């Protein structure tokens, strides 16, 4: 006749099974989070490699490749802000929680890309202008928006209602896009890639934008999953 476990042994077995189940669940969750992060890094690396093989330009020479990457990066940042604003607007209209979450994630990715773009701008200035012209409107205005964006995102973390984030992203994204569309330039060219007569440059640039968009999407997906995990 089989032995019947006492109550203490039974509880110990239950705790062990619970710990093993929780450990397996955490492992699976981490695997799901690592996958989009690896994809993000992979698309960034692919964009860097594509820029390394992009055609050079007569005036800028090989520095043009840095300009292509820099330009594509800021385009993707702007697209993220636009997507965050649209998702926020849709969330406010439909009151769909998923749209609010996407607005938050895309807004944060856009801000991250925007801040990195400012660092790239310093490298581009130094490489092509042989110095830093920090009063250039295409640098000064984005810097102001970066500061405002950081303060805004920090403040929104204290508001649990996601509708406030959607509203803020809608206002911030609209203001940024409207302002940047009318920013004057001093040394910065208006649109060097779109005005180029070399179709190869535009094809490579489109590839850069596509790869960086995929990278931004993966990062937004990762932030979305992390937020869901935090909220349980």
C-alpha positions as CSV (number, residue, x, y, z in Angstrom):
1,X,0.0,0.0,0.0
2,X,1.5,3.3,-1.1
3,X,2.5,5.8,1.6
4,X,0.3,8.9,2.0
5,X,2.4,12.1,2.3
6,X,1.8,14.1,5.4
7,X,0.4,17.6,5.2
8,X,3.8,19.3,5.5
9,X,5.3,17.2,2.6
10,X,2.3,18.0,0.4
11,X,2.7,21.8,1.0
12,X,6.4,21.6,0.2
13,X,5.7,19.8,-3.1
14,X,3.1,22.5,-3.9
15,X,5.6,25.3,-3.3
16,X,8.2,23.5,-5.4
17,X,5.8,23.1,-8.3
18,X,4.8,26.7,-8.0
19,X,8.4,27.9,-8.0
20,X,9.2,25.7,-11.0
21,X,6.2,27.0,-12.9
22,X,7.0,30.6,-12.1
23,X,10.6,30.1,-13.2
24,X,9.6,28.6,-16.5
25,X,7.1,31.5,-17.0
26,X,9.7,34.1,-16.3
27,X,12.1,32.4,-18.7
28,X,9.6,32.4,-21.5
29,X,8.8,36.0,-20.8
30,X,12.5,37.0,-21.0
31,X,12.8,35.1,-24.3
32,X,9.9,37.1,-25.7
33,X,11.5,40.4,-24.7
34,X,15.0,39.5,-25.9
35,X,13.7,38.7,-29.4
36,X,12.5,42.2,-30.3
37,X,15.7,43.7,-28.8
38,X,17.9,41.5,-31.0
39,X,15.8,42.4,-34.0
40,X,16.2,46.1,-33.1
41,X,20.0,45.8,-33.0
42,X,20.0,43.7,-36.2
43,X,18.1,46.4,-38.1
44,X,20.3,49.1,-36.8
45,X,23.4,47.1,-37.9
46,X,21.9,46.5,-41.3
47,X,21.2,50.2,-41.7
48,X,24.8,51.0,-40.8
49,X,26.2,48.5,-43.3
50,X,23.9,49.8,-46.0
51,X,25.2,53.4,-45.3
52,X,28.8,52.1,-45.6
53,X,28.1,51.0,-49.2
54,X,26.0,54.0,-50.2
55,X,27.3,56.0,-53.2
56,X,29.6,59.0,-52.4
57,X,28.8,62.6,-53.3
58,X,31.1,64.9,-55.3
59,X,31.2,67.7,-52.7
60,X,31.0,65.8,-49.4
61,X,32.9,62.7,-50.5
62,X,32.6,59.7,-48.1
63,X,31.1,62.0,-45.5
64,X,27.9,61.9,-47.5
65,X,27.3,58.4,-46.1
66,X,27.1,59.8,-42.6
67,X,24.7,62.4,-43.9
68,X,22.4,59.7,-45.4
69,X,22.3,57.8,-42.1
70,X,21.8,61.0,-40.1
71,X,19.0,62.1,-42.4
72,X,17.2,58.8,-42.4
73,X,17.5,58.7,-38.6
74,X,15.7,62.0,-38.1
75,X,13.0,61.0,-40.6
76,X,12.3,57.9,-38.6
77,X,12.1,60.0,-35.4
78,X,9.6,62.3,-37.1
79,X,7.6,59.3,-38.3
80,X,7.5,58.0,-34.7
81,X,6.2,61.3,-33.4
82,X,3.6,61.4,-36.1
83,X,2.5,57.8,-35.4
84,X,2.4,58.5,-31.7
85,X,0.2,61.5,-32.3
86,X,-2.2,59.6,-34.6
87,X,-2.4,56.7,-32.2
88,X,-3.1,59.1,-29.4
89,X,-5.8,60.8,-31.4
90,X,-7.4,57.4,-32.3
91,X,-7.2,56.4,-28.6
92,X,-8.9,59.5,-27.5
93,X,-11.7,59.1,-30.0
94,X,-12.2,55.3,-29.5
95,X,-11.0,55.1,-25.9
96,X,-9.2,51.9,-26.9
97,X,-6.5,51.1,-24.3
98,X,-4.2,49.5,-26.9
99,X,-4.0,52.7,-28.9
100,X,-3.1,54.6,-25.8
101,X,-0.3,52.1,-25.1
102,X,1.0,52.3,-28.6
103,X,1.0,56.1,-28.4
104,X,3.1,56.0,-25.3
105,X,5.6,53.5,-26.7
106,X,6.0,55.3,-30.1
107,X,6.3,58.7,-28.4
108,X,9.2,57.4,-26.2
109,X,10.9,55.7,-29.2
110,X,10.6,58.9,-31.2
111,X,12.1,60.9,-28.3
112,X,15.0,58.5,-28.0
113,X,15.7,58.7,-31.8
114,X,15.4,62.5,-31.6
115,X,18.0,62.8,-28.8
116,X,20.4,60.5,-30.6
117,X,19.9,62.5,-33.8
118,X,21.1,65.6,-32.0
119,X,24.3,63.8,-31.1
120,X,24.7,62.7,-34.7
121,X,24.2,66.3,-35.8
122,X,27.4,67.3,-33.9
123,X,29.4,64.7,-35.7
124,X,27.9,65.8,-39.1
125,X,28.7,69.4,-38.4
126,X,32.3,68.6,-37.4
127,X,32.8,66.3,-40.4
128,X,31.3,68.6,-43.0
129,X,31.6,72.2,-41.6
130,X,34.9,71.7,-39.8
131,X,33.4,73.0,-36.6
132,X,30.2,73.2,-34.5
133,X,27.6,75.9,-35.4
134,X,25.2,75.4,-32.5
135,X,23.0,78.4,-33.5
136,X,22.0,76.6,-36.7
137,X,18.1,76.6,-36.6
138,X,18.0,73.0,-37.7
139,X,19.9,72.1,-34.5
140,X,18.7,74.8,-32.0
141,X,15.0,74.2,-32.5
142,X,15.3,70.4,-32.3
143,X,17.3,70.8,-29.1
144,X,14.5,72.8,-27.6
145,X,12.0,70.2,-28.5
146,X,14.2,67.5,-27.0
147,X,14.3,69.3,-23.7
148,X,10.6,69.8,-23.7
149,X,10.0,66.2,-24.7
150,X,12.1,64.9,-21.9
151,X,10.3,67.0,-19.3
152,X,7.0,66.1,-20.8
153,X,7.6,62.3,-20.7
154,X,9.0,62.6,-17.1
155,X,5.9,64.5,-16.0
156,X,3.5,62.0,-17.7
157,X,5.0,59.2,-15.7
158,X,3.1,60.6,-12.7
159,X,-0.3,60.4,-14.5
160,X,-1.7,56.9,-14.5
161,X,-4.5,57.7,-16.9
162,X,-3.1,56.9,-20.4
163,X,-5.4,59.4,-22.1
164,X,-3.2,62.2,-20.8
165,X,-0.2,60.6,-22.6
166,X,-2.2,60.4,-25.8
167,X,-3.3,64.0,-25.6
168,X,0.3,65.1,-24.8
169,X,1.7,63.1,-27.7
170,X,-0.9,64.5,-30.0
171,X,-0.1,68.1,-29.1
172,X,3.7,67.6,-28.9
173,X,3.9,65.7,-32.2
174,X,1.7,68.2,-34.0
175,X,3.7,71.2,-32.7
176,X,7.0,69.6,-33.6
177,X,6.0,68.6,-37.1
178,X,4.5,72.0,-37.8
179,X,7.5,73.9,-36.4
180,X,10.1,71.8,-38.2
181,X,8.3,72.2,-41.5
182,X,8.9,76.0,-41.3
183,X,12.4,76.1,-39.8
184,X,14.9,78.3,-41.7
185,X,18.4,77.1,-42.4
186,X,21.8,78.9,-42.4
187,X,24.4,76.3,-43.3
188,X,22.2,73.2,-43.3
189,X,20.8,72.4,-46.8
190,X,17.1,72.2,-47.2
191,X,16.7,68.6,-48.4
192,X,19.9,67.3,-49.9
193,X,18.7,63.8,-50.6
194,X,15.4,64.7,-52.2
195,X,17.0,67.4,-54.3
196,X,19.8,65.1,-55.5
197,X,19.8,64.2,-59.2
198,X,21.4,60.8,-58.5
199,X,18.7,58.1,-58.2
200,X,21.0,55.7,-56.5
201,X,21.4,58.1,-53.5
202,X,17.6,58.2,-53.1
203,X,17.2,54.4,-53.3
204,X,19.9,53.9,-50.7
205,X,18.2,56.6,-48.5
206,X,14.8,54.9,-48.8
207,X,16.5,51.6,-47.7
208,X,18.0,53.4,-44.7
209,X,14.6,54.8,-43.7
210,X,12.9,51.4,-44.1
211,X,15.5,49.5,-42.0
212,X,15.4,52.2,-39.3
213,X,11.6,52.2,-39.3
214,X,11.7,48.4,-38.6
215,X,14.2,49.0,-35.8
216,X,12.0,51.7,-34.2
217,X,9.0,49.4,-34.5
218,X,10.8,46.6,-32.7
219,X,11.8,48.9,-29.9
220,X,8.3,50.2,-29.6
221,X,7.0,46.6,-29.4
222,X,9.6,45.9,-26.7
223,X,8.5,48.9,-24.6
224,X,4.9,47.9,-25.0
225,X,5.6,44.4,-23.7
226,X,7.7,45.8,-20.8
227,X,4.8,48.1,-19.9
228,X,2.4,45.2,-20.0
229,X,4.7,43.1,-17.8
230,X,5.1,45.9,-15.3
231,X,1.3,46.3,-15.0
232,X,0.9,42.5,-14.6
